[in-house]
């Protein structure tokens, strides 16, 4: 009989031999050529390359560069602490970095050319000339001094009519001439030849020609912070689009106007990309305040719901924390959510999900740690649950940002095509990954699919025309 000690020694020997076999020829400079993995690389090297590739799927060139450089720093740190066996990892990372830096744009140009040549219904034609910003693009006038909003008797008597500002109307008309489409002729690349989408010169020229409008936008946003107690703030119809409140039970009388940020630029903060790093800045979206909710909130009759698709955790997220932002932002305007439904595909330990949630919020939170399913009627389709729990009298906010365009687009399409959802959703937040946007090649990468920025303008316009206050999320 073989003793337990002998067995353990035998197992240890096998493990050591296996490890040596896996790392043979990896202890110094690697002979692995990443372009010839199957013939020149060991199993360990191939596994390492595949793990890095998995991190870089659907990422833009700048994000990939950050991933590779960060990973290389970790490897070099290990070498500096006596981890000489990791030299081969540094060699492979150098090859991956060089490959990323030298990626040919010809395939990307061909992809964009194919996209822009398609005859998709409703798609506008892209041109290569940057229009000159017209006179008056920076005027700030037609100020509205709002009085208190007079609510119709019920949600059934309420219709919101969307009115785009002149600024938005100009951008909606010219966006295909202003946008940057990946290095095609006339697509406004930086003088140093950096990746297309990074410069966005024509778009920046137009935003800088509207500096006063941008200032008025941000000043109005800041003033609206205190709307919880019915405070009224002046706003300019030259700058802001708005919804008219129509009382359909009282001769279609207009009972108020509620401003909303205009659909201009790259549908982000007005200074994003052109005047600094405002990539994650949310201080531009004019969300509802309690004084503007129609009919008014009543805990006995009208509840407030938040549906957060791509919720991450309460105080963290790729685009910054969303759960805590919604809870705190709406609370500052007098709106407290009675129920919060969250979906997140990344699997977390329960403690990671629930420990950061404040006690006054956790009783209202239902967290589904599963992917949202876009199939109509599916068990984990958030829109199915929304239609089951909410009524037209309730106040409903939904955010869609799961960083997987096919699912997001399918859900947005369902909302656009379902009248019941028009009557249920009051406010919507959505990050639409599209080509022609400065974040295309730097952050979103191939996740944009075949969507273009003019379609993004069209999507948000249709949602607003359906009576949903749709915001372009970060």
NULUMZA-691363 format. One record per residue (C-alpha): residue in three letters; x negated, y negated, z negated. Coordinates in nm, 4 decimals. Each point is the difference from the previous one (the first is absolute). Layout:
N
PT   code          x          y          z
PT    ala          X          Y          Z
...
//
This chain:
474
PT   code          x          y          z
PT    unk     0.0000     0.0000     0.0000
PT    unk    -0.1311    -0.3462     0.0944
PT    unk     0.0002    -0.2461    -0.2891
PT    unk     0.1857    -0.3352     0.0168
PT    unk    -0.3349    -0.1809    -0.0258
PT    unk    -0.1292     0.1889     0.3058
PT    unk     0.3158    -0.0857     0.1925
PT    unk    -0.0361    -0.3710    -0.0805
PT    unk    -0.3642     0.0020     0.1142
PT    unk     0.1001     0.1710     0.3247
PT    unk     0.2753    -0.2546     0.0648
PT    unk    -0.2398    -0.2863    -0.0712
PT    unk    -0.2543     0.1437     0.2446
PT    unk     0.2678     0.0269     0.2718
PT    unk     0.1107    -0.3601    -0.0607
PT    unk    -0.3595    -0.1272     0.0197
PT    unk    -0.0695     0.1964     0.3180
PT    unk     0.3244    -0.1317     0.1573
PT    unk    -0.0881    -0.3578    -0.0908
PT    unk    -0.3500     0.0408     0.1431
PT    unk     0.1409     0.1441     0.3195
PT    unk     0.2411    -0.2910     0.0362
PT    unk    -0.2642    -0.2654    -0.0595
PT    unk    -0.2885     0.1603     0.1879
PT    unk    -0.1578    -0.2535     0.2369
PT    unk     0.1903    -0.2778    -0.1818
PT    unk    -0.2594    -0.0872    -0.2627
PT    unk    -0.1817    -0.2502     0.2192
PT    unk     0.0916    -0.1927     0.3133
PT    unk     0.2915     0.1614     0.1801
PT    unk    -0.0352     0.1500     0.3485
PT    unk     0.3765    -0.0296     0.0416
PT    unk     0.1157    -0.1989     0.3030
PT    unk     0.3604    -0.1044    -0.0691
PT    unk     0.0780     0.0193     0.3730
PT    unk    -0.1025     0.3686     0.0018
PT    unk     0.1454     0.1200    -0.3285
PT    unk     0.0814     0.3548     0.1082
PT    unk    -0.3514     0.0807     0.1166
PT    unk    -0.2338    -0.2115    -0.2125
PT    unk     0.1717    -0.0462    -0.3359
PT    unk     0.0371     0.2331    -0.2962
PT    unk     0.3329     0.0788    -0.1628
PT    unk    -0.0785    -0.2436    -0.2821
PT    unk    -0.0815    -0.2819     0.2418
PT    unk     0.3146     0.0633     0.2058
PT    unk     0.2118    -0.0010    -0.3170
PT    unk    -0.1550    -0.3322    -0.1036
PT    unk     0.0648    -0.1569     0.3431
PT    unk     0.3606     0.1210    -0.0018
PT    unk     0.0573    -0.1424    -0.3489
PT    unk    -0.1216    -0.3424     0.1168
PT    unk     0.2086     0.0217     0.3181
PT    unk     0.3078     0.0692    -0.2123
PT    unk    -0.0592    -0.3221    -0.1964
PT    unk    -0.0245    -0.1997     0.3220
PT    unk     0.3102     0.1265     0.1808
PT    unk     0.2082    -0.2865     0.1439
PT    unk    -0.2307    -0.2634    -0.1501
PT    unk    -0.1260    -0.3088     0.1772
PT    unk    -0.3697    -0.0488     0.0752
PT    unk    -0.0553    -0.2360    -0.2936
PT    unk     0.1639     0.2338    -0.2506
PT    unk    -0.2000     0.2955     0.1370
PT    unk    -0.3211    -0.1994    -0.0363
PT    unk     0.0877    -0.0769    -0.3640
PT    unk     0.0716     0.3681    -0.0712
PT    unk    -0.3278     0.1157     0.1562
PT    unk    -0.2123    -0.2667    -0.1678
PT    unk     0.1569     0.0714    -0.3393
PT    unk    -0.0592     0.3722     0.0388
PT    unk    -0.3608    -0.0607     0.1066
PT    unk    -0.0654    -0.2148    -0.3070
PT    unk     0.1206     0.2834    -0.2212
PT    unk    -0.2231     0.2490     0.1795
PT    unk    -0.3053    -0.2271    -0.0260
PT    unk     0.0697    -0.0530    -0.3695
PT    unk    -0.0097     0.3761    -0.0494
PT    unk    -0.3289     0.0217     0.1873
PT    unk    -0.1412    -0.2719    -0.2237
PT    unk     0.0909     0.2078    -0.3029
PT    unk    -0.1773     0.3091     0.1182
PT    unk     0.2646     0.1306     0.2372
PT    unk    -0.2404     0.0652     0.2849
PT    unk     0.2196     0.2779     0.1350
PT    unk     0.2473    -0.2680     0.1168
PT    unk    -0.2388    -0.1469     0.2577
PT    unk     0.1829     0.1869     0.2765
PT    unk     0.3251    -0.1721    -0.0953
PT    unk    -0.1644    -0.3395     0.0467
PT    unk    -0.1272     0.1081     0.3426
PT    unk     0.3492     0.1017     0.1098
PT    unk     0.1542    -0.3186    -0.1387
PT    unk    -0.2538    -0.2037     0.1994
PT    unk     0.1183     0.1794     0.3146
PT    unk     0.3661    -0.0651    -0.0852
PT    unk    -0.0707    -0.3673    -0.0682
PT    unk    -0.1795    -0.0352     0.3330
PT    unk     0.2857     0.1754     0.1769
PT    unk     0.2558    -0.2335    -0.1578
PT    unk    -0.2025    -0.3096     0.0858
PT    unk    -0.0440     0.1123     0.3582
PT    unk     0.3528     0.1168     0.0671
PT    unk     0.0872    -0.0804     0.3586
PT    unk     0.2956    -0.2323     0.0408
PT    unk     0.0803     0.1353     0.3472
PT    unk     0.2382     0.2639    -0.1344
PT    unk     0.1674    -0.2576    -0.2240
PT    unk     0.0313    -0.2456     0.2890
PT    unk     0.1561     0.2724     0.2152
PT    unk     0.2431     0.0844    -0.2805
PT    unk     0.1086    -0.3616    -0.0328
PT    unk     0.0297    -0.0424     0.3775
PT    unk     0.2246     0.3077     0.0121
PT    unk     0.2141    -0.1338    -0.2845
PT    unk     0.0427    -0.3398     0.1609
PT    unk     0.0821     0.1424     0.3434
PT    unk     0.2853     0.2138    -0.1319
PT    unk     0.3488    -0.1097     0.0956
PT    unk     0.1534     0.0483    -0.3407
PT    unk     0.3471    -0.1617    -0.0134
PT    unk    -0.0173    -0.3365    -0.1735
PT    unk    -0.3796    -0.0258     0.0138
PT    unk    -0.1344    -0.3263     0.1311
PT    unk    -0.2844    -0.0390     0.2481
PT    unk    -0.3428    -0.0819    -0.1382
PT    unk    -0.1998    -0.2762     0.1692
PT    unk    -0.3654    -0.0873    -0.0370
PT    unk     0.0215    -0.3777    -0.0368
PT    unk     0.0166    -0.1669    -0.3390
PT    unk     0.2720    -0.2666     0.0038
PT    unk    -0.0844    -0.3459    -0.1295
PT    unk     0.1804    -0.0757    -0.3266
PT    unk     0.2788    -0.2442     0.0905
PT    unk     0.0500    -0.3415    -0.1523
PT    unk     0.2236     0.0148    -0.3033
PT    unk    -0.1156     0.3440    -0.1138
PT    unk    -0.1095    -0.1585    -0.3289
PT    unk     0.3000    -0.2204    -0.0749
PT    unk     0.1625     0.0407    -0.3408
PT    unk     0.3447    -0.1527    -0.0195
PT    unk     0.3714     0.0833    -0.0069
PT    unk    -0.0155     0.0464    -0.3754
PT    unk     0.2814     0.1789    -0.1784
PT    unk     0.0868    -0.0953    -0.3562
PT    unk     0.2072     0.3004    -0.1017
PT    unk     0.2938    -0.0071    -0.2314
PT    unk     0.1069     0.3017    -0.1988
PT    unk     0.0952     0.2979     0.2140
PT    unk     0.3756     0.0612    -0.0051
PT    unk     0.0535     0.3723     0.0220
PT    unk     0.2860     0.1587     0.1901
PT    unk     0.2417     0.2043    -0.2089
PT    unk    -0.1700     0.3317     0.0739
PT    unk    -0.2633     0.1709     0.2131
PT    unk     0.2765     0.0919     0.2453
PT    unk     0.0611    -0.3717     0.0576
PT    unk    -0.3690    -0.0826     0.0533
PT    unk    -0.1872    -0.0188     0.3289
PT    unk    -0.3550    -0.1284     0.0410
PT    unk    -0.0785    -0.1725     0.3292
PT    unk    -0.3680    -0.0271     0.0906
PT    unk    -0.1462    -0.3244     0.1359
PT    unk    -0.3694     0.0052     0.1038
PT    unk    -0.2013    -0.3191    -0.0414
PT    unk    -0.1426    -0.1790     0.3099
PT    unk    -0.3461     0.1165    -0.1147
PT    unk     0.1118     0.3622    -0.0043
PT    unk     0.1780    -0.0380     0.3353
PT    unk    -0.3247    -0.1220     0.1601
PT    unk    -0.2042     0.2918    -0.1363
PT    unk     0.2660     0.2506     0.0980
PT    unk    -0.0120    -0.1300     0.3571
PT    unk    -0.3799    -0.0211     0.0324
PT    unk    -0.1269     0.2879    -0.2148
PT    unk    -0.1042     0.2171     0.2960
PT    unk    -0.2141    -0.2861     0.1310
PT    unk    -0.1522    -0.0740    -0.3410
PT    unk    -0.0743     0.3517    -0.1291
PT    unk    -0.3338     0.1852     0.0248
PT    unk     0.0181     0.3328     0.1822
PT    unk    -0.3277     0.1774    -0.0568
PT    unk    -0.2564    -0.1449     0.2388
PT    unk     0.2135    -0.0300     0.3121
PT    unk    -0.0850    -0.3027     0.2185
PT    unk     0.1088    -0.3161    -0.1731
PT    unk     0.0584     0.1628    -0.3361
PT    unk    -0.1944    -0.2608    -0.1948
PT    unk    -0.2898     0.1940    -0.1511
PT    unk    -0.2600    -0.1617    -0.2208
PT    unk    -0.3013    -0.1540     0.1754
PT    unk    -0.2311     0.2533    -0.1654
PT    unk     0.1864     0.2836     0.1734
PT    unk     0.1341     0.1489    -0.3220
PT    unk     0.2924     0.2370     0.0117
PT    unk     0.3188    -0.1174     0.1633
PT    unk     0.2704    -0.0996    -0.2425
PT    unk    -0.2589    -0.1508    -0.2337
PT    unk    -0.0062    -0.3394     0.1669
PT    unk     0.3651    -0.0650     0.0881
PT    unk    -0.1154    -0.3431     0.1157
PT    unk     0.3177    -0.0968     0.1842
PT    unk     0.2154     0.0865    -0.3009
PT    unk    -0.2303    -0.1926    -0.2315
PT    unk     0.0062    -0.3008     0.2356
PT    unk     0.3774    -0.0084    -0.0257
PT    unk     0.0106     0.0449    -0.3776
PT    unk    -0.2586    -0.2736    -0.0514
PT    unk     0.2135    -0.2240     0.2248
PT    unk     0.2780     0.0470    -0.2567
PT    unk    -0.1958    -0.0858    -0.3148
PT    unk     0.2676    -0.2311    -0.1436
PT    unk     0.2699     0.2603     0.0525
PT    unk    -0.2135     0.2604    -0.1759
PT    unk    -0.0554    -0.2394    -0.2921
PT    unk     0.3742    -0.0692    -0.0258
PT    unk     0.0675     0.3751     0.0083
PT    unk    -0.2358     0.0731    -0.2898
PT    unk     0.1149    -0.3009    -0.2014
PT    unk     0.3621     0.1091     0.0317
PT    unk    -0.0923     0.3547    -0.0984
PT    unk    -0.1725    -0.1304    -0.3153
PT    unk     0.2979    -0.2202    -0.0899
PT    unk     0.2418     0.2909     0.0302
PT    unk    -0.1720     0.1914    -0.2809
PT    unk     0.2434    -0.1472    -0.2525
PT    unk     0.3254     0.0820     0.1761
PT    unk     0.1201     0.2355    -0.2744
PT    unk     0.2010    -0.2763    -0.1660
PT    unk     0.1667    -0.1309     0.3136
PT    unk    -0.2737    -0.2488     0.0868
PT    unk     0.0413    -0.1347     0.3540
PT    unk    -0.3006    -0.0748     0.2242
PT    unk    -0.0146    -0.2102     0.3154
PT    unk    -0.1133     0.1777     0.3157
PT    unk    -0.0619    -0.0945     0.3619
PT    unk     0.1944     0.1535     0.2887
PT    unk    -0.2969    -0.0839     0.2244
PT    unk    -0.1950     0.2554    -0.2027
PT    unk     0.2411     0.2529    -0.1480
PT    unk     0.2476     0.2296     0.1605
PT    unk     0.3144     0.0589    -0.2046
PT    unk     0.3226     0.1931    -0.0463
PT    unk     0.3328    -0.1804     0.0016
PT    unk     0.2475     0.1427    -0.2515
PT    unk     0.3354     0.0460     0.1733
PT    unk     0.3186     0.0556    -0.2024
PT    unk     0.2008     0.2172     0.2386
PT    unk     0.3015    -0.0008    -0.2360
PT    unk     0.0229    -0.3785     0.0027
PT    unk     0.0028    -0.1054     0.3644
PT    unk    -0.3678     0.0903     0.0605
PT    unk    -0.1041    -0.2936    -0.2138
PT    unk    -0.3757    -0.0539    -0.0421
PT    unk    -0.0583     0.0038    -0.3754
PT    unk    -0.3788    -0.0268    -0.0130
PT    unk    -0.3388     0.0476     0.1680
PT    unk    -0.2842     0.2155    -0.1337
PT    unk    -0.3505    -0.0568     0.1446
PT    unk    -0.2364     0.2810     0.0919
PT    unk    -0.3623    -0.0084     0.1161
PT    unk    -0.0318    -0.0424     0.3801
PT    unk    -0.1199     0.2792     0.2283
PT    unk    -0.3168    -0.1686     0.1263
PT    unk    -0.3709     0.0786     0.0353
PT    unk    -0.0943     0.3556    -0.0920
PT    unk     0.3045     0.0328    -0.2273
PT    unk    -0.2029    -0.0417    -0.3178
PT    unk    -0.1128    -0.2867    -0.2188
PT    unk    -0.0304    -0.3041     0.2323
PT    unk    -0.3740    -0.0218    -0.0744
PT    unk    -0.0673     0.3707     0.0377
PT    unk    -0.3030     0.0830     0.2127
PT    unk    -0.0462    -0.3495     0.1431
PT    unk    -0.0754    -0.1949    -0.3183
PT    unk    -0.1277     0.2565    -0.2480
PT    unk     0.0762     0.3408    -0.1424
PT    unk     0.3738     0.0033    -0.0717
PT    unk     0.0431     0.3635     0.1039
PT    unk     0.1703     0.1082    -0.3236
PT    unk     0.1521    -0.3362    -0.0945
PT    unk     0.3773     0.0261    -0.0514
PT    unk     0.0569    -0.3655    -0.0857
PT    unk     0.1833    -0.0855     0.3228
PT    unk     0.3182     0.2110    -0.0092
PT    unk     0.3156    -0.1831    -0.1058
PT    unk     0.1957     0.2685    -0.1815
PT    unk     0.3443    -0.0352    -0.1528
PT    unk     0.0470    -0.1683    -0.3347
PT    unk     0.2900     0.0772    -0.2333
PT    unk     0.1670    -0.3293     0.0972
PT    unk     0.0069     0.1086     0.3655
PT    unk     0.1293     0.3559    -0.0362
PT    unk     0.3449     0.0316     0.1542
PT    unk     0.2277     0.0835    -0.1744
PT    unk    -0.1740    -0.0827    -0.3300
PT    unk    -0.1519     0.2854    -0.1982
PT    unk     0.2229     0.1456    -0.2694
PT    unk    -0.1285     0.2947    -0.2082
PT    unk     0.3549     0.1367    -0.0201
PT    unk     0.0758    -0.0300     0.3702
PT    unk    -0.3115    -0.0635     0.2056
PT    unk    -0.3203     0.1893    -0.0721
PT    unk    -0.3508    -0.0689     0.1311
PT    unk    -0.1959     0.2852     0.1642
PT    unk    -0.3612     0.0275     0.1175
PT    unk    -0.1024     0.2724     0.2462
PT    unk    -0.3808     0.0111     0.0258
PT    unk    -0.1293     0.2246     0.2811
PT    unk    -0.3771     0.0357    -0.0365
PT    unk     0.0078    -0.0898    -0.3677
PT    unk    -0.3489     0.1207    -0.1037
PT    unk    -0.0079    -0.0604    -0.3763
PT    unk     0.1490    -0.2820    -0.2050
PT    unk    -0.3134    -0.2133    -0.0119
PT    unk    -0.1995     0.1249     0.3011
PT    unk     0.0350     0.0344     0.3771
PT    unk    -0.1919    -0.0421     0.3259
PT    unk     0.1802    -0.3273     0.0651
PT    unk    -0.0108    -0.0939    -0.3648
PT    unk     0.2509     0.1230    -0.2564
PT    unk     0.3534    -0.0055     0.1397
PT    unk     0.2139     0.1353    -0.2851
PT    unk    -0.1252    -0.2537    -0.2525
PT    unk     0.0073    -0.2796     0.2608
PT    unk     0.3671     0.0588     0.0779
PT    unk     0.1012     0.0372    -0.3643
PT    unk    -0.1841    -0.3145    -0.1119
PT    unk     0.0649    -0.2129     0.3083
PT    unk     0.3749     0.0552    -0.0024
PT    unk     0.0218    -0.0313    -0.3790
PT    unk    -0.1595    -0.3450     0.0279
PT    unk     0.2949    -0.0964     0.2223
PT    unk     0.2638     0.1403    -0.2308
PT    unk     0.0465     0.3440     0.1602
PT    unk    -0.0576     0.3122    -0.2110
PT    unk     0.0266     0.3337     0.1775
PT    unk     0.2461     0.2419    -0.1553
PT    unk    -0.1505     0.2974     0.1865
PT    unk    -0.3327     0.0525     0.1771
PT    unk    -0.0464     0.2907     0.2406
PT    unk    -0.3595     0.0647     0.1100
PT    unk    -0.1539     0.2375     0.2550
PT    unk    -0.3708     0.0833     0.0281
PT    unk    -0.1610     0.2756     0.2103
PT    unk    -0.3356    -0.0019    -0.1863
PT    unk     0.0251     0.2486    -0.2848
PT    unk    -0.0749    -0.1537    -0.3411
PT    unk    -0.0180     0.1399    -0.3502
PT    unk     0.3139    -0.1008    -0.1962
PT    unk    -0.2116    -0.2114    -0.2343
PT    unk    -0.1337    -0.2000     0.2959
PT    unk     0.3571    -0.0707     0.1125
PT    unk     0.1703    -0.0790    -0.3284
PT    unk    -0.2610    -0.1252    -0.2500
PT    unk    -0.0388    -0.3458     0.1614
PT    unk     0.3779    -0.0571     0.0216
PT    unk     0.1294    -0.2380    -0.2707
PT    unk     0.2580     0.1452    -0.2376
PT    unk     0.2701    -0.2433     0.1173
PT    unk    -0.0456     0.1281     0.3582
PT    unk    -0.0575     0.3734    -0.0401
PT    unk     0.3606     0.0802    -0.0935
PT    unk     0.1072    -0.1450     0.3333
PT    unk    -0.2628     0.1768     0.2129
PT    unk     0.0571     0.3118     0.2096
PT    unk    -0.3277     0.1071     0.1632
PT    unk    -0.0116     0.2538     0.2839
PT    unk    -0.3597     0.1173     0.0424
PT    unk     0.0746     0.1394     0.3467
PT    unk    -0.0216    -0.1437     0.3548
PT    unk     0.3015    -0.1920     0.1274
PT    unk     0.1796     0.2081     0.2636
PT    unk     0.1290    -0.2141     0.2908
PT    unk     0.2450     0.2601     0.1332
PT    unk     0.3565    -0.1327    -0.0333
PT    unk     0.1727     0.1668    -0.2927
PT    unk    -0.3143     0.1792    -0.1229
PT    unk    -0.0266     0.0681    -0.3738
PT    unk    -0.2966    -0.2369    -0.0417
PT    unk     0.1157    -0.2672     0.2443
PT    unk     0.0174    -0.3120    -0.2205
PT    unk     0.2702    -0.1522     0.2217
PT    unk     0.2281     0.2971    -0.0713
PT    unk    -0.0328    -0.0632    -0.3743
PT    unk     0.0426    -0.3753     0.0476
PT    unk     0.3311     0.0531     0.1810
PT    unk     0.1201     0.2331    -0.2772
PT    unk    -0.0793    -0.2173    -0.3032
PT    unk     0.0462    -0.3585     0.1251
PT    unk     0.3142    -0.1899     0.0924
PT    unk     0.0372    -0.3232     0.2029
PT    unk     0.0526    -0.1871    -0.3275
PT    unk    -0.3467     0.1050    -0.1253
PT    unk    -0.3255    -0.1874     0.0624
PT    unk    -0.2461     0.2289     0.1804
PT    unk    -0.3704    -0.0558     0.0726
PT    unk    -0.2054     0.2504     0.2003
PT    unk    -0.3723     0.0081     0.0793
PT    unk    -0.1388     0.2261     0.2747
PT    unk    -0.3797     0.0314     0.0050
PT    unk    -0.1148     0.3619     0.0033
PT    unk    -0.2818    -0.0573     0.2534
PT    unk     0.1301     0.2594     0.2442
PT    unk     0.1584    -0.1748     0.2968
PT    unk     0.2185     0.2849     0.1370
PT    unk     0.1878     0.0326    -0.3290
PT    unk     0.0223    -0.3761    -0.0568
PT    unk     0.1258    -0.0649     0.3537
PT    unk     0.2619     0.2754    -0.0286
PT    unk     0.1331    -0.1483    -0.3248
PT    unk     0.0087    -0.3540     0.1411
PT    unk     0.1852     0.1288     0.3068
PT    unk     0.2587     0.1694    -0.2238
PT    unk     0.0547    -0.3269    -0.1850
PT    unk     0.0391    -0.1931     0.3255
PT    unk     0.2499     0.2499     0.1404
PT    unk     0.2108     0.0628    -0.3130
PT    unk     0.2666    -0.2596    -0.0738
PT    unk     0.0524     0.1396    -0.3509
PT    unk    -0.3628    -0.0774    -0.0837
PT    unk     0.0426    -0.3566     0.1312
PT    unk     0.2752    -0.0433    -0.2568
PT    unk    -0.2030     0.1533    -0.2825
PT    unk    -0.3553    -0.1399     0.0371
PT    unk    -0.0491    -0.3610    -0.1043
PT    unk    -0.3787    -0.0310     0.0233
PT    unk    -0.2614     0.2090     0.1812
PT    unk    -0.3824    -0.0006    -0.0031
PT    unk    -0.1923     0.1817     0.2730
PT    unk    -0.3600     0.0064     0.1253
PT    unk     0.0137     0.0723     0.3729
PT    unk    -0.3314     0.1292     0.1448
PT    unk    -0.0254    -0.1336     0.3551
PT    unk    -0.2536    -0.0761     0.2720
PT    unk    -0.0597    -0.3646     0.0863
PT    unk    -0.0413    -0.0753    -0.3724
PT    unk    -0.3362    -0.0972    -0.1578
PT    unk     0.0238     0.2977    -0.2373
PT    unk     0.0287     0.2515     0.2849
PT    unk    -0.3658     0.0916     0.0456
PT    unk    -0.1256    -0.1120    -0.3402
PT    unk     0.2461     0.1787    -0.2300
PT    unk     0.2824     0.1906     0.1646
PT    unk    -0.1899     0.1884     0.2707
PT    unk     0.1904     0.2619     0.1971
PT    unk     0.2931    -0.0087    -0.2417
PT    unk     0.1582    -0.2728     0.2157
PT    unk     0.1044     0.2544     0.2622
PT    unk     0.1516    -0.1790     0.2993
PT    unk     0.1717    -0.2828    -0.1861
PT    unk    -0.0909    -0.3575     0.0962
PT    unk     0.0356    -0.3232    -0.1948
PT    unk     0.2902    -0.1293     0.2095
PT    unk     0.1967     0.3064    -0.1132
PT    unk    -0.0757    -0.0965    -0.3578
PT    unk     0.1478    -0.3463     0.0596
PT    unk     0.3012     0.1732     0.1580
PT    unk     0.0484     0.2461    -0.2881
PT    unk     0.0000    -0.2660    -0.2695
PT    unk     0.2300    -0.2246     0.2056
PT    unk     0.2534     0.2814     0.0485
PT    unk    -0.0022     0.0845    -0.3694
PT    unk     0.0539    -0.3636    -0.0945
PT    unk     0.2794    -0.0325     0.2558
PT    unk     0.1650     0.3025    -0.1663
PT    unk     0.0158    -0.1995    -0.3242
PT    unk    -0.3064     0.1612    -0.1611
PT    unk    -0.2673    -0.2350    -0.1319
PT    unk    -0.2968     0.1809     0.1570
PT    unk    -0.3544    -0.0930    -0.1036
PT    unk    -0.3317     0.1047     0.1544
PT    unk    -0.1781     0.1755    -0.2874
PT    unk    -0.3745     0.0373    -0.0678
//
